[in-house]
Amino acid sequence: MQSHELKRVHKNTKKKTVGRGGTRGKTAGRGTKGQNARAGHKKRPEALERIKKIPKLRGYRWNTAVKPKPIVINLFDLAKLDGGTEVSPRALAKAGIISMPRHVHRVVKILSKGDVTSAYNVHHCFVSITAKDKIEKAGGVVKQ
């Protein structure tokens, strides 16, 4: 066998050009309107989309949107507590005022609607300023 007798195994094929007339009519193989049909169409990557939505201000934290909202309790709800002046999320759950599933930490905020009938020892709860004043006037103690 000599060099002039060599033959290709595969035919020499040329890549079909798209969007220049010829055999591919109408949409020229692009199929759709708009951005997808244009030359050099580049879809914006999703990662860039997410980055652009993040605020540029300093101090931004991802977990601010995930913070649990407190369960609101009013002072007239504290009258339902039976036996004792202890007010905490656990004591409120035992009394049936709030639901507290196992291994779930509930955030409780006490608001000032209602009157205080007895002295309460409040801890592990957020308390509004007016509710704190009412509890302390009745002889109670508020600890964070």
Secondary structure in CASP SS format (residue, H / E / C, confidence):
PFRMAT SS
TARGET T0000
AUTHOR 0000-0000-0000
METHOD secondary structure of the structure
MODEL  1
M C 1.00
Q C 1.00
S H 1.00
H H 1.00
E H 1.00
L C 1.00
K C 1.00
R C 1.00
V C 1.00
H C 1.00
K C 1.00
N C 1.00
T C 1.00
K C 1.00
K C 1.00
K C 1.00
T C 1.00
V C 1.00
G C 1.00
R C 1.00
G C 1.00
G C 1.00
T C 1.00
R C 1.00
G C 1.00
K C 1.00
T C 1.00
A C 1.00
G C 1.00
R C 1.00
G C 1.00
T C 1.00
K C 1.00
G H 1.00
Q H 1.00
N H 1.00
A H 1.00
R C 1.00
A C 1.00
G C 1.00
H C 1.00
K C 1.00
K C 1.00
R C 1.00
P C 1.00
E H 1.00
A H 1.00
L H 1.00
E H 1.00
R H 1.00
I H 1.00
K H 1.00
K H 1.00
I C 1.00
P C 1.00
K C 1.00
L C 1.00
R C 1.00
G C 1.00
Y C 1.00
R C 1.00
W H 1.00
N H 1.00
T H 1.00
A H 1.00
V H 1.00
K C 1.00
P C 1.00
K C 1.00
P C 1.00
I E 1.00
V E 1.00
I E 1.00
N E 1.00
L H 1.00
F H 1.00
D H 1.00
L H 1.00
A H 1.00
K H 1.00
L C 1.00
D C 1.00
G C 1.00
G C 1.00
T C 1.00
E E 1.00
V E 1.00
S C 1.00
P H 1.00
R H 1.00
A H 1.00
L H 1.00
A H 1.00
K H 1.00
A H 1.00
G C 1.00
I C 1.00
I C 1.00
S C 1.00
M C 1.00
P C 1.00
R C 1.00
H C 1.00
V C 1.00
H C 1.00
R C 1.00
V C 1.00
V E 1.00
K E 1.00
I E 1.00
L E 1.00
S C 1.00
K C 1.00
G C 1.00
D C 1.00
V C 1.00
T C 1.00
S C 1.00
A C 1.00
Y C 1.00
N E 1.00
V E 1.00
H C 1.00
H C 1.00
C C 1.00
F E 1.00
V E 1.00
S C 1.00
I H 1.00
T H 1.00
A H 1.00
K H 1.00
D H 1.00
K H 1.00
I H 1.00
E H 1.00
K H 1.00
A C 1.00
G C 1.00
G C 1.00
V E 1.00
V E 1.00
K C 1.00
Q C 1.00
END
